[in-house]
Amino acid sequence: MDEYLIIAEVATRLKLTPKTVKNKMAAGAFRLGVHYFRPPGMQARFKWSAVVSWLEQSQEQGSESDDDSIPMPRSYRLRKPCNGKVSIAS
């Protein structure tokens, strides 16, 4: 039998704040219709088995990465030298 949880319960199980769960929903990490649904007049309900599979996928992707690079924000731009001068790469 499937278990359905509200945002606060998911946050507790994942050891996150409810705001972080909402941010992940807004960012698309948790997708409507895949990980959760929203009944009319009620808050979102998460299907726990879908959240567990999402966790397993994210852990697999993290372990496959042999790249030792530092994650940078999207707004970060690499600078490369151009004739001895530093310019912003486009």
Helices and strands as residue ranges (DSSP letters): E 4-5, H 7-14, H 18-27, E 36-37, E 45-47, H 48-64, E 79-82, E 85-88
